[in-house]
Amino acid sequence: MSVLIKDIPKSNNEIIRIEISEFKGRDLINIRIWFQSFDEKGNAVYKPTQKGIAVNVSQYEELRDGIERIGAYLADKKDGATPKSE
């Protein structure tokens, strides 16, 4: 079972898909590149690549902290300040 959270366009035929999935009884945050393909009827479908990461949902707070730090880094850089690192 997986729950689609967000698709982010990467190129004309690729997306970055964020989803919650289950593997061996563990819930994971799955961030993966998917490519556009065509099924036997000629319909466009997306298929996952091996490029991506899966993070245990118990690490969500750390992942969120990392994303927030990216935002602060980019804001500092935009304002001309020296971006802070950990």
C-alpha positions in Angstrom: 0.0 0.0 0.0 1.2 3.5 -0.8 -0.2 6.9 -0.4 0.7 9.6 -2.9 1.7 12.8 -1.1 3.0 15.0 -4.0 4.4 14.8 -7.5 7.0 17.4 -8.5 7.8 17.9 -12.2 11.5 17.2 -12.9 11.5 17.2 -16.7 9.1 16.5 -19.6 9.1 12.8 -18.8 10.2 12.5 -15.2 8.6 13.4 -11.8 9.9 13.3 -8.2 7.2 11.4 -6.3 6.8 11.7 -2.5 4.7 9.0 -1.0 4.2 7.0 2.2 4.7 3.3 1.5 5.0 0.1 3.5 7.9 -2.3 3.2 8.2 -5.4 5.4 5.6 -4.0 7.8 7.4 -0.6 8.2 6.0 2.7 7.0 8.5 4.7 4.9 8.7 8.2 3.4 9.6 7.4 -0.2 11.1 10.1 -2.4 11.9 8.7 -5.8 12.3 9.7 -9.4 9.6 8.2 -11.7 9.8 8.2 -15.5 7.0 8.3 -18.1 6.4 5.1 -20.0 3.5 3.7 -22.1 1.4 0.6 -21.3 0.3 -1.9 -23.9 -2.7 0.3 -24.8 -0.5 3.3 -25.4 -1.6 5.1 -22.3 1.1 7.2 -20.5 2.0 5.8 -17.1 4.8 6.5 -14.6 7.2 3.9 -13.4 9.7 4.2 -10.5 13.4 4.2 -11.0 16.0 3.1 -8.5 17.0 6.7 -8.0 15.7 7.9 -4.7 15.6 7.3 -0.9 13.3 5.7 1.6 13.3 7.0 5.1 11.5 5.4 8.1 8.6 7.6 9.2 10.2 7.7 12.7 12.9 10.0 11.1 10.3 12.5 9.8 11.2 15.2 12.3 14.9 15.0 11.3 13.9 15.1 7.6 11.7 18.2 8.3 14.5 19.9 10.2 16.8 19.3 7.2 14.3 20.8 4.9 13.8 23.8 7.2 17.6 24.3 7.2 17.6 24.3 3.4 15.1 27.1 3.6 17.2 29.1 6.0 20.3 28.6 3.9 18.6 29.7 0.8 17.1 32.8 2.5 20.5 33.8 3.9 22.1 33.3 0.4 19.3 35.4 -1.2 19.8 38.2 1.4 23.6 38.2 0.7 24.4 36.9 4.1 26.9 34.1 4.6 24.7 30.9 4.8 25.1 29.0 8.1 26.0 25.4 8.1 25.7 22.8 10.8 
